[in-house]
Amino acid sequence: MKLIPLADRVVVKPVEVEETTKSGIILSAAAKEKPAFSEVVAVGPGGYVDGEKVEMNVAVGQKVIISKYAGTEIKLDDENYTIVKQSDILAVVE
């Protein structure tokens, strides 16, 4: 299946984070937080949202930082994705 976001929505995939700290401590699954870094998988067309024109400022393949509790998490074909509004993207990582 393929995810195609609508309007100002963006589909992101969490980027795996280190499982050990800088000092070498291995983190358990319970100690890990939801990763803030994600990769953009699909971008909606933008258009008009609530009567205002929305231009999309991210592209597929970019690494971004999203709000901690933003979006809707889904699992598709054994992969985890999050669908967020473009306004929930805080920064692009270069």
LINMOKA-V445469 format. One record per run of one state. SS is the DSSP state (H for helix, E for strand, C for the rest). FROM is the first residue (numbers start at 1). TO is the last residue. Records with the same first field share a line. If there is no record, write none. Layout:
SS: FROM-TO + FROM-TO
This chain:
C: 1-8 + 15-19 + 21-25 + 27-28 + 32-36 + 44-46 + 50-51 + 55-62 + 67-71 + 77-78 + 94-94
E: 9-14 + 20-20 + 26-26 + 37-43 + 47-49 + 52-54 + 63-66 + 72-76 + 79-85 + 89-93
H: 29-31 + 86-88
